[in-house]
Amino acid sequence: MRPKCRSDFAVAIICALPIEADAVEALFDETYDRLGKIYGKQPGDANAYINGRIGEHDIVLCYMPGMGIGSTASVASSLRVSYKGVRLALVVGICGGAPYQSSDQNIFLGDVIVSDAVVEYDFGRQYPGGFQRKTDVKEILGRPDREIRTLLAGL
């Protein structure tokens, strides 16, 4: 059954590139609304949304105007205003990986990567010996809440 209003959507998927959003939309079992014709959005919200269903989950797919932290923050802020019921928002798409030295794991082109943290490599200082990322608790994103950590553990 289709959600009655925007607040009934609990999952959001945010994509920076149209090709990423197109791939996510192809996974929809059903598309409810394209570009706010049925569910609309709050005045002042410049985001473009597509609403649909994947399995038993009602999804709001959000297109970003471009890549980067500023664009992501703006999109997420407007999303929270228009879709107050969203409890899980995923940034999905082509990504830059932060590989680590491990002899038992390799990352190959086409692998699906599920992260349990966001590494903000653009927050730090460049020194002659290399880049030093900020690590102070107040300078980095906090740990996901218990419910999200439990969900990730089950994947």
N, CA, C and O atoms as a DFTB+ gen file, in Angstrom:
620 C
 N C O
     1  1       0.835      -1.179       0.000
     2  2       0.000       0.000       0.000
     3  2       0.885       1.249       0.000
     4  3       1.856       1.331       0.752
     5  1       0.551       2.187      -0.821
     6  2       1.330       3.418      -0.939
     7  2       1.216       4.264       0.329
     8  3       0.169       4.295       0.975
     9  1       2.309       4.948       0.674
    10  2       2.237       5.876       1.807
    11  2       1.230       6.991       1.514
    12  3       1.066       7.412       0.370
    13  1       0.563       7.457       2.567
    14  2      -0.435       8.512       2.394
    15  2       0.195       9.890       2.279
    16  3      -0.339      10.773       1.608
    17  1       1.343      10.070       2.945
    18  2       1.977      11.393       2.927
    19  2       3.496      11.248       3.052
    20  3       4.003      10.151       3.284
    21  1       4.208      12.352       2.897
    22  2       5.677      12.338       2.946
    23  2       6.208      11.809       4.269
    24  3       7.243      11.143       4.290
    25  1       5.531      12.086       5.360
    26  2       6.040      11.667       6.670
    27  2       6.005      10.151       6.861
    28  3       6.561       9.645       7.836
    29  1       5.367       9.422       5.956
    30  2       5.327       7.959       6.040
    31  2       6.579       7.296       5.467
    32  3       6.745       6.084       5.605
    33  1       7.456       8.059       4.831
    34  2       8.693       7.502       4.275
    35  2       9.762       7.478       5.363
    36  3      10.035       8.502       5.990
    37  1      10.372       6.305       5.592
    38  2      11.378       6.164       6.650
    39  2      12.790       6.014       6.106
    40  3      13.753       6.158       6.859
    41  1      12.937       5.727       4.810
    42  2      14.260       5.500       4.222
    43  2      14.472       6.469       3.063
    44  3      13.615       6.622       2.193
    45  1      15.635       7.118       3.073
    46  2      16.015       8.014       1.982
    47  2      17.320       7.524       1.376
    48  3      18.208       7.052       2.086
    49  1      17.426       7.638       0.074
    50  2      18.667       7.330      -0.633
    51  2      19.066       8.587      -1.390
    52  3      18.291       9.124      -2.182
    53  1      20.284       9.047      -1.138
    54  2      20.796      10.274      -1.744
    55  2      21.894       9.908      -2.731
    56  3      22.803       9.147      -2.399
    57  1      21.812      10.449      -3.945
    58  2      22.813      10.176      -4.981
    59  2      23.336      11.486      -5.556
    60  3      22.565      12.406      -5.830
    61  1      24.660      11.564      -5.737
    62  2      25.285      12.776      -6.269
    63  2      25.192      12.858      -7.787
    64  3      25.046      13.947      -8.342
    65  1      25.275      11.731      -8.452
    66  2      25.299      11.720      -9.914
    67  2      24.014      11.122     -10.475
    68  3      23.474      10.175      -9.902
    69  1      23.517      11.660     -11.586
    70  2      22.309      11.102     -12.196
    71  2      22.436       9.612     -12.522
    72  3      21.466       8.869     -12.376
    73  1      23.601       9.172     -12.954
    74  2      23.780       7.752     -13.284
    75  2      23.608       6.873     -12.043
    76  3      23.138       5.740     -12.142
    77  1      23.989       7.400     -10.876
    78  2      23.811       6.657      -9.626
    79  2      22.330       6.561      -9.277
    80  3      21.833       5.489      -8.934
    81  1      21.627       7.694      -9.368
    82  2      20.199       7.710      -9.052
    83  2      19.414       6.845     -10.034
    84  3      18.458       6.175      -9.644
    85  1      19.810       6.857     -11.300
    86  2      19.149       6.008     -12.295
    87  2      19.293       4.533     -11.932
    88  3      18.349       3.759     -12.090
    89  1      20.471       4.145     -11.446
    90  2      20.699       2.752     -11.044
    91  2      19.831       2.388      -9.846
    92  3      19.277       1.290      -9.794
    93  1      19.708       3.298      -8.882
    94  2      18.858       3.038      -7.716
    95  2      17.398       2.969      -8.142
    96  3      16.665       2.079      -7.712
    97  1      16.978       3.897      -8.977
    98  2      15.583       3.896      -9.424
    99  2      15.242       2.613     -10.182
   100  3      14.107       2.140     -10.117
   101  1      16.205       2.055     -10.890
   102  2      15.973       0.791     -11.610
   103  2      15.678      -0.354     -10.641
   104  3      15.087      -1.360     -11.034
   105  1      16.084      -0.209      -9.383
   106  2      15.817      -1.228      -8.368
   107  2      14.410      -1.121      -7.782
   108  3      13.945      -2.049      -7.120
   109  1      13.732      -0.004      -8.018
   110  2      12.388       0.178      -7.473
   111  2      11.459      -0.900      -8.018
   112  3      11.418      -1.148      -9.223
   113  1      10.719      -1.533      -7.123
   114  2       9.680      -2.474      -7.533
   115  2       8.449      -1.717      -8.027
   116  3       7.683      -2.211      -8.854
   117  1       8.282      -0.512      -7.499
   118  2       7.160       0.337      -7.898
   119  2       7.587       1.789      -7.708
   120  3       8.230       2.130      -6.715
   121  1       7.227       2.632      -8.660
   122  2       7.483       4.067      -8.534
   123  2       6.162       4.741      -8.208
   124  3       5.184       4.601      -8.943
   125  1       6.137       5.484      -7.083
   126  2       4.914       6.158      -6.647
   127  2       4.781       7.556      -7.242
   128  3       3.692       7.971      -7.637
   129  1       5.883       8.267      -7.300
   130  2       5.822       9.687      -7.653
   131  2       7.141      10.111      -8.276
   132  3       8.213       9.701      -7.831
   133  1       7.051      10.921      -9.292
   134  2       8.256      11.472      -9.927
   135  2       8.251      12.980      -9.752
   136  3       7.318      13.669     -10.166
   137  1       9.306      13.477      -9.135
   138  2       9.554      14.914      -9.012
   139  2       8.454      15.681      -8.282
   140  3       8.152      16.823      -8.629
   141  1       7.858      15.052      -7.271
   142  2       6.951      15.762      -6.371
   143  2       5.563      16.050      -6.880
   144  3       4.880      16.918      -6.336
   145  1       5.125      15.356      -7.896
   146  2       3.800      15.630      -8.456
   147  2       2.679      15.181      -7.516
   148  3       1.598      15.771      -7.515
   149  1       2.931      14.143      -6.717
   150  2       1.914      13.640      -5.791
   151  2       2.229      14.053      -4.355
   152  3       1.380      14.627      -3.673
   153  1       3.444      13.765      -3.898
   154  2       3.795      14.012      -2.498
   155  2       4.285      15.430      -2.239
   156  3       4.212      15.906      -1.106
   157  1       4.771      16.101      -3.246
   158  2       5.230      17.476      -3.079
   159  2       6.450      17.586      -2.177
   160  3       7.141      16.601      -1.918
   161  1       6.704      18.803      -1.705
   162  2       7.807      19.078      -0.789
   163  2       7.554      20.424      -0.131
   164  3       6.681      21.178      -0.563
   165  1       8.305      20.721       0.897
   166  2       8.148      21.977       1.618
   167  2       8.553      23.159       0.738
   168  3       9.444      23.019      -0.099
   169  1       7.920      24.312       0.908
   170  2       8.347      25.510       0.178
   171  2       9.819      25.820       0.483
   172  3      10.254      25.746       1.632
   173  1      10.557      26.158      -0.538
   174  2      11.976      26.467      -0.372
   175  2      12.897      25.276      -0.538
   176  3      14.115      25.442      -0.599
   177  1      12.335      24.072      -0.614
   178  2      13.140      22.863      -0.808
   179  2      13.435      22.732      -2.304
   180  3      12.522      22.530      -3.104
   181  1      14.706      22.847      -2.675
   182  2      15.097      22.791      -4.088
   183  2      15.423      21.379      -4.563
   184  3      15.758      21.186      -5.732
   185  1      15.332      20.392      -3.680
   186  2      15.669      19.017      -4.046
   187  2      14.672      18.434      -5.044
   188  3      13.513      18.845      -5.105
   189  1      15.152      17.466      -5.823
   190  2      14.302      16.685      -6.726
   191  2      14.166      15.289      -6.131
   192  3      15.168      14.634      -5.844
   193  1      12.928      14.834      -5.945
   194  2      12.663      13.550      -5.305
   195  2      11.912      12.609      -6.241
   196  3      11.111      13.035      -7.074
   197  1      12.194      11.322      -6.080
   198  2      11.397      10.267      -6.697
   199  2      11.028       9.321      -5.566
   200  3      11.893       8.903      -4.796
   201  1       9.759       8.986      -5.464
   202  2       9.279       8.123      -4.397
   203  2       8.902       6.771      -4.966
   204  3       8.300       6.675      -6.035
   205  1       9.265       5.728      -4.237
   206  2       8.936       4.396      -4.696
   207  2       9.110       3.361      -3.608
   208  3       9.229       3.680      -2.426
   209  1       9.121       2.108      -4.040
   210  2       9.217       0.988      -3.108
   211  2      10.270       0.014      -3.590
   212  3      10.326      -0.332      -4.770
   213  1      11.111      -0.427      -2.654
   214  2      12.044      -1.528      -2.891
   215  2      11.690      -2.591      -1.862
   216  3      11.858      -2.381      -0.661
   217  1      11.198      -3.735      -2.337
   218  2      10.731      -4.756      -1.399
   219  2       9.569      -4.197      -0.598
   220  3       8.589      -3.716      -1.168
   221  1       9.675      -4.258       0.717
   222  2       8.609      -3.725       1.575
   223  2       8.925      -2.324       2.102
   224  3       8.209      -1.804       2.958
   225  1       9.983      -1.725       1.597
   226  2      10.435      -0.424       2.093
   227  2      10.047       0.707       1.142
   228  3      10.364       0.680      -0.047
   229  1       9.357       1.695       1.697
   230  2       9.028       2.894       0.937
   231  2      10.249       3.802       0.966
   232  3      10.786       4.104       2.032
   233  1      10.681       4.236      -0.215
   234  2      11.950       4.945      -0.379
   235  2      11.711       6.317      -0.987
   236  3      10.890       6.474      -1.891
   237  1      12.434       7.307      -0.484
   238  2      12.498       8.601      -1.155
   239  2      13.910       8.715      -1.716
   240  3      14.889       8.712      -0.971
   241  1      14.000       8.814      -3.032
   242  2      15.281       8.938      -3.737
   243  2      15.510      10.412      -4.014
   244  3      14.645      11.095      -4.562
   245  1      16.676      10.894      -3.635
   246  2      16.971      12.314      -3.750
   247  2      18.180      12.538      -4.643
   248  3      19.246      11.958      -4.435
   249  1      17.991      13.387      -5.636
   250  2      19.088      13.771      -6.528
   251  2      19.829      14.953      -5.922
   252  3      19.201      15.881      -5.412
   253  1      21.154      14.932      -5.973
   254  2      21.956      16.067      -5.533
   255  2      22.321      16.909      -6.752
   256  3      22.450      16.374      -7.854
   257  1      22.491      18.229      -6.569
   258  2      22.874      19.071      -7.702
   259  2      24.337      18.908      -8.089
   260  3      24.749      19.366      -9.154
   261  1      25.117      18.267      -7.244
   262  2      26.538      18.062      -7.518
   263  2      27.191      17.318      -6.374
   264  3      26.551      17.006      -5.370
   265  1      28.469      17.038      -6.538
   266  2      29.195      16.302      -5.514
   267  2      29.750      17.267      -4.470
   268  3      29.806      18.477      -4.691
   269  1      30.154      16.717      -3.343
   270  2      30.820      17.508      -2.322
   271  2      30.032      17.602      -1.032
   272  3      28.823      17.372      -0.994
   273  1      30.752      17.946       0.021
   274  2      30.157      18.011       1.351
   275  2      29.100      19.113       1.440
   276  3      28.051      18.913       2.052
   277  1      29.366      20.267       0.837
   278  2      28.397      21.364       0.883
   279  2      27.080      20.992       0.243
   280  3      26.013      21.269       0.792
   281  1      27.152      20.368      -0.913
   282  2      25.951      19.933      -1.620
   283  2      25.209      18.872      -0.810
   284  3      23.984      18.912      -0.697
   285  1      25.954      17.929      -0.250
   286  2      25.350      16.864       0.554
   287  2      24.645      17.438       1.772
   288  3      23.523      17.038       2.085
   289  1      25.288      18.369       2.459
   290  2      24.696      18.976       3.654
   291  2      23.416      19.730       3.314
   292  3      22.428      19.637       4.042
   293  1      23.427      20.469       2.222
   294  2      22.248      21.224       1.801
   295  2      21.093      20.292       1.450
   296  3      19.953      20.525       1.852
   297  1      21.395      19.244       0.703
   298  2      20.367      18.275       0.306
   299  2      19.791      17.578       1.537
   300  3      18.574      17.441       1.657
   301  1      20.652      17.140       2.446
   302  2      20.195      16.441       3.654
   303  2      19.339      17.352       4.526
   304  3      18.347      16.908       5.104
   305  1      19.711      18.607       4.621
   306  2      18.946      19.566       5.422
   307  2      17.539      19.753       4.863
   308  3      16.564      19.721       5.614
   309  1      17.429      19.946       3.565
   310  2      16.108      20.104       2.941
   311  2      15.300      18.819       3.025
   312  3      14.087      18.860       3.226
   313  1      15.961      17.683       2.874
   314  2      15.297      16.382       2.983
   315  2      14.636      16.237       4.352
   316  3      13.500      15.774       4.447
   317  1      15.340      16.630       5.408
   318  2      14.802      16.515       6.770
   319  2      13.575      17.393       6.970
   320  3      12.692      17.054       7.758
   321  1      13.511      18.516       6.264
   322  2      12.364      19.413       6.390
   323  2      11.155      18.847       5.646
   324  3      10.038      18.884       6.161
   325  1      11.369      18.329       4.451
   326  2      10.256      17.818       3.643
   327  2       9.812      16.416       4.049
   328  3       8.626      16.097       3.962
   329  1      10.740      15.583       4.488
   330  2      10.435      14.188       4.835
   331  2      10.805      13.953       6.295
   332  3      11.860      13.394       6.597
   333  1       9.928      14.383       7.192
   334  2      10.203      14.346       8.632
   335  2      10.258      12.932       9.207
   336  3      10.793      12.741      10.300
   337  1       9.723      11.945       8.507
   338  2       9.705      10.575       9.006
   339  2      10.942       9.759       8.668
   340  3      11.055       8.615       9.108
   341  1      11.865      10.309       7.903
   342  2      13.055       9.551       7.496
   343  2      13.913       9.235       8.716
   344  3      14.310      10.129       9.463
   345  1      14.193       7.937       8.904
   346  2      15.018       7.483      10.027
   347  2      16.369       6.970       9.571
   348  3      17.304       6.883      10.367
   349  1      16.477       6.629       8.291
   350  2      17.733       6.128       7.742
   351  2      17.948       6.776       6.383
   352  3      17.126       6.626       5.479
   353  1      19.055       7.497       6.241
   354  2      19.408       8.117       4.963
   355  2      20.741       7.543       4.516
   356  3      21.716       7.557       5.267
   357  1      20.779       7.044       3.301
   358  2      21.982       6.433       2.746
   359  2      22.500       7.274       1.590
   360  3      21.732       7.677       0.716
   361  1      23.788       7.536       1.585
   362  2      24.423       8.163       0.431
   363  2      24.969       7.010      -0.397
   364  3      25.860       6.287       0.048
   365  1      24.436       6.839      -1.599
   366  2      24.721       5.660      -2.404
   367  2      25.290       6.081      -3.750
   368  3      24.840       7.056      -4.351
   369  1      26.281       5.336      -4.213
   370  2      26.795       5.595      -5.546
   371  2      28.257       5.258      -5.684
   372  3      28.836       4.524      -4.884
   373  1      28.823       5.808      -6.708
   374  2      30.235       5.612      -6.997
   375  2      31.006       6.330      -5.901
   376  3      30.683       7.467      -5.557
   377  1      32.010       5.685      -5.359
   378  2      32.689       6.316      -4.227
   379  2      34.197       6.234      -4.362
   380  3      34.747       5.430      -5.115
   381  1      34.826       7.087      -3.612
   382  2      36.266       6.995      -3.458
   383  2      36.515       6.160      -2.222
   384  3      35.950       6.435      -1.163
   385  1      37.330       5.171      -2.336
   386  2      37.608       4.314      -1.197
   387  2      38.821       4.784      -0.431
   388  3      39.676       5.490      -0.966
   389  1      38.888       4.397       0.800
   390  2      40.049       4.675       1.642
   391  2      40.647       3.321       2.020
   392  3      40.393       2.813       3.112
   393  1      41.438       2.739       1.122
   394  2      41.969       1.401       1.397
   395  2      42.925       1.416       2.585
   396  3      43.549       2.432       2.893
   397  1      43.019       0.295       3.225
   398  2      43.940       0.156       4.344
   399  2      44.785      -1.081       4.110
   400  3      44.404      -1.976       3.355
   401  1      45.917      -1.121       4.754
   402  2      46.824      -2.255       4.577
   403  2      46.242      -3.492       5.246
   404  3      46.078      -3.527       6.465
   405  1      45.938      -4.480       4.465
   406  2      45.423      -5.741       4.976
   407  2      45.800      -6.823       3.984
   408  3      45.549      -6.695       2.785
   409  1      46.388      -7.864       4.477
   410  2      46.827      -8.923       3.574
   411  2      45.694      -9.864       3.181
   412  3      45.829     -10.630       2.227
   413  1      44.582      -9.817       3.904
   414  2      43.513     -10.770       3.623
   415  2      42.305     -10.160       2.914
   416  3      41.338     -10.872       2.642
   417  1      42.334      -8.859       2.608
   418  2      41.212      -8.244       1.910
   419  2      41.707      -7.356       0.782
   420  3      42.643      -6.574       0.951
   421  1      41.076      -7.487      -0.353
   422  2      41.355      -6.624      -1.494
   423  2      40.055      -5.980      -1.936
   424  3      38.982      -6.561      -1.772
   425  1      40.143      -4.794      -2.489
   426  2      38.983      -4.110      -3.043
   427  2      39.179      -4.040      -4.550
   428  3      40.198      -3.549      -5.037
   429  1      38.180      -4.541      -5.283
   430  2      38.256      -4.570      -6.736
   431  2      37.156      -3.711      -7.343
   432  3      36.125      -3.482      -6.711
   433  1      37.369      -3.241      -8.552
   434  2      36.369      -2.484      -9.277
   435  2      35.085      -3.301      -9.351
   436  3      35.104      -4.467      -9.746
   437  1      33.977      -2.687      -8.971
   438  2      32.689      -3.370      -8.990
   439  2      32.260      -3.915      -7.645
   440  3      31.107      -4.315      -7.484
   441  1      33.169      -3.940      -6.663
   442  2      32.808      -4.403      -5.327
   443  2      31.797      -3.452      -4.696
   444  3      31.826      -2.247      -4.943
   445  1      30.914      -4.001      -3.890
   446  2      29.988      -3.194      -3.107
   447  2      30.634      -2.966      -1.752
   448  3      31.040      -3.909      -1.074
   449  1      30.724      -1.699      -1.370
   450  2      31.373      -1.349      -0.109
   451  2      30.325      -0.765       0.826
   452  3      29.641       0.196       0.474
   453  1      30.196      -1.344       2.018
   454  2      29.309      -0.821       3.045
   455  2      30.195      -0.314       4.163
   456  3      30.950      -1.073       4.771
   457  1      30.095       0.972       4.425
   458  2      30.955       1.598       5.424
   459  2      30.243       1.698       6.757
   460  3      29.022       1.849       6.812
   461  1      31.008       1.613       7.824
   462  2      30.439       1.843       9.148
   463  2      30.862       3.206       9.689
   464  3      30.604       3.529      10.849
   465  1      31.515       4.003       8.843
   466  2      31.949       5.338       9.251
   467  2      32.194       6.197       8.022
   468  3      32.334       5.691       6.909
   469  1      32.243       7.492       8.240
   470  2      32.603       8.434       7.190
   471  2      33.978       8.970       7.530
   472  3      34.206       9.464       8.634
   473  1      34.888       8.873       6.582
   474  2      36.238       9.394       6.784
   475  2      36.337      10.698       6.014
   476  3      36.300      10.704       4.783
   477  1      36.462      11.784       6.724
   478  2      36.516      13.099       6.086
   479  2      37.964      13.485       5.846
   480  3      38.589      14.143       6.678
   481  1      38.487      13.073       4.712
   482  2      39.886      13.343       4.400
   483  2      40.138      14.780       3.979
   484  3      41.292      15.176       3.814
   485  1      39.095      15.563       3.803
   486  2      39.318      16.962       3.459
   487  2      39.401      17.853       4.693
   488  3      39.550      19.068       4.565
   489  1      39.308      17.273       5.880
   490  2      39.473      18.023       7.119
   491  2      40.777      17.622       7.775
   492  3      40.873      16.561       8.393
   493  1      41.757      18.452       7.643
   494  2      43.064      18.176       8.218
   495  2      44.078      19.169       7.709
   496  3      43.729      20.245       7.222
   497  1      45.340      18.796       7.826
   498  2      46.430      19.667       7.371
   499  2      47.411      18.872       6.530
   500  3      47.709      17.710       6.805
   501  1      47.903      19.537       5.497
   502  2      48.929      18.936       4.646
   503  2      50.296      19.339       5.186
   504  3      50.596      20.526       5.311
   505  1      51.116      18.351       5.503
   506  2      52.478      18.570       5.973
   507  2      53.443      18.014       4.935
   508  3      53.036      17.224       4.083
   509  1      54.729      18.412       4.986
   510  2      55.705      17.881       4.022
   511  2      55.747      16.351       3.999
   512  3      55.997      15.751       2.954
   513  1      55.503      15.726       5.147
   514  2      55.532      14.265       5.226
   515  2      54.225      13.592       4.862
   516  3      54.155      12.363       4.838
   517  1      53.184      14.368       4.577
   518  2      51.896      13.779       4.225
   519  2      50.738      14.526       4.851
   520  3      50.926      15.534       5.533
   521  1      49.544      14.026       4.614
   522  2      48.324      14.648       5.117
   523  2      48.014      14.094       6.495
   524  3      48.083      12.884       6.710
   525  1      47.675      14.969       7.428
   526  2      47.290      14.545       8.775
   527  2      45.813      14.864       8.973
   528  3      45.416      16.028       9.043
   529  1      45.008      13.811       9.061
   530  2      43.567      13.974       9.243
   531  2      43.274      14.366      10.679
   532  3      43.925      13.886      11.607
   533  1      42.280      15.252      10.863
   534  2      41.864      15.625      12.213
   535  2      41.202      14.421      12.860
   536  3      40.402      13.733      12.225
   537  1      41.530      14.163      14.117
   538  2      40.993      12.984      14.791
   539  2      40.304      13.313      16.103
   540  3      39.759      12.414      16.744
   541  1      40.309      14.558      16.518
   542  2      39.661      14.942      17.764
   543  2      38.164      14.672      17.655
   544  3      37.565      14.904      16.604
   545  1      37.565      14.189      18.727
   546  2      36.149      13.830      18.723
   547  2      35.274      14.978      18.230
   548  3      34.284      14.745      17.537
   549  1      35.623      16.202      18.574
   550  2      34.814      17.347      18.163
   551  2      35.030      17.717      16.703
   552  3      34.276      18.524      16.160
   553  1      36.034      17.150      16.059
   554  2      36.358      17.509      14.679
   555  2      35.877      16.487      13.657
   556  3      35.924      16.756      12.456
   557  1      35.416      15.325      14.104
   558  2      34.971      14.287      13.175
   559  2      33.532      13.903      13.482
   560  3      33.003      14.238      14.542
   561  1      32.914      13.209      12.563
   562  2      31.535      12.777      12.763
   563  2      31.465      11.723      13.849
   564  3      32.377      10.911      14.008
   565  1      30.379      11.744      14.590
   566  2      30.176      10.762      15.642
   567  2      29.838       9.392      15.091
   568  3      29.569       9.226      13.902
   569  1      29.858       8.439      15.961
   570  2      29.532       7.068      15.629
   571  2      28.034       6.947      15.365
   572  3      27.243       7.626      16.019
   573  1      27.623       6.090      14.415
   574  2      26.186       5.906      14.169
   575  2      25.490       5.378      15.424
   576  3      26.122       4.745      16.270
   577  1      24.187       5.642      15.540
   578  2      23.486       5.156      16.726
   579  2      23.367       3.630      16.696
   580  3      23.649       2.991      15.682
   581  1      22.952       3.072      17.808
   582  2      22.939       1.615      17.990
   583  2      22.078       0.908      16.943
   584  3      22.457      -0.148      16.437
   585  1      20.931       1.482      16.621
   586  2      20.032       0.856      15.649
   587  2      20.700       0.721      14.282
   588  3      20.574      -0.317      13.633
   589  1      21.401       1.746      13.844
   590  2      22.082       1.692      12.546
   591  2      23.258       0.727      12.602
   592  3      23.491      -0.007      11.641
   593  1      24.008       0.709      13.710
   594  2      25.123      -0.243      13.841
   595  2      24.611      -1.679      13.800
   596  3      25.256      -2.551      13.218
   597  1      23.460      -1.929      14.412
   598  2      22.866      -3.267      14.395
   599  2      22.446      -3.644      12.977
   600  3      22.665      -4.776      12.544
   601  1      21.846      -2.702      12.254
   602  2      21.463      -2.943      10.860
   603  2      22.682      -3.288      10.023
   604  3      22.655      -4.255       9.262
   605  1      23.759      -2.507      10.153
   606  2      24.977      -2.762       9.379
   607  2      25.593      -4.110       9.730
   608  3      26.134      -4.790       8.858
   609  1      25.518      -4.500      10.992
   610  2      26.072      -5.789      11.412
   611  2      25.326      -6.950      10.760
   612  3      25.901      -8.016      10.541
   613  1      24.056      -6.744      10.452
   614  2      23.250      -7.798       9.846
   615  2      23.404      -7.929       8.345
   616  3      22.871      -8.867       7.754
   617  1      24.119      -7.011       7.715
   618  2      24.288      -7.072       6.259
   619  2      25.328      -8.089       5.849
   620  3      25.588      -8.262       4.659
